[in-house]
Amino acid sequence: MPGAINPWPDMNRSLALTAEQVSSYWRDGFLIGVEVLSETELAQINADIDAIADPSHEGREFWYEYSSDLEKTGGIVHGIGGWRVRESLHDLLWHPVITSAFRQLLDAPPRLLFDQLFCKPALQSGAVSWHQDYSYWTYSQPMNHVTCWIALEDADLSNGCVQYIPGSHRWNVLLPRPSRLTSERNSLLGSLTDQQRAAFQPIAAEVRAGSVLFHHPLTIHGSLPNTSPKSRRGTTIHAMADGTRAVLDEPTVDGVPAWLLGGAGPFYPLVDEPAGPVLREPFFPTL
Ligand SMILES: O=C(O)CCC(=O)C(=O)O
């Protein structure tokens, strides 16, 4: 039976990013608008997301985290681990245009760190605070990560598209992490120098459904609330280079969920790897 996502959508198209796309990623810290998904693939993923809106949906036990309670999530339907819940979200991880871009941008074989769903229903709040992704993942070392954000619906400023601060990945800073889903969306600005504040010029990553964004783990990004009558759905794949280790001083670390550690417990780490265990199957598959 064919998978939900066609593994070879168009044999005539080049899978690779162009040299210009790769250099603009390194210059700006992000890349906007690589076309990936067909109408059919989008329809399948969106039908699956419609189905998971029901809190009693089949397979819900496979989420690492899931909440459609907008009161709790600040107006965003948020999930981690969708690849284990629906076939379309699973197959998306191995879309050849995405995996080959990961390989180019990491310059290494990619692995999944985790996937993450961010859906902003129409006319709801739903801001994502300014943040750098790596501030949440410092346990995964060395830092060689890249995120792909996939537009499942058209995204523009009015419905809260992702916004980036160009060049911020080259500021050579790791700023304190804010709570990601919060009304205090500008709290990170308090940690910037005057020079960084002057360079804080957001670019709105407006994209059509089916196109994707890539960003560097130190690029500052966030998004405004959705005040429009249009829903805004996006899902991300956070990838890391093969060989990335979980470097932790303690069996459990505040803010690091147990699933990320492949099953933390009193006997963690289960393997004798002084440098920290390599993040690998089954939770961190190769892409
Ligand atoms: O979907 C959003 O608005 C934010 C996404 C995000 O923070 C991320 O992809 O790291």
The ligand as an ORCA input file, in Angstrom:
! r2SCAN-3c Opt
* xyz 0 1
  O       4.801     28.131     14.369
  C       5.231     29.118     14.968
  O       4.631     30.164     14.996
  C       6.572     29.042     15.680
  C       7.435     27.916     15.247
  C       8.727     27.777     15.992
  O       8.970     28.386     16.992
  C       9.729     26.854     15.476
  O       9.534     26.299     14.386
  O      10.776     26.668     16.136
*
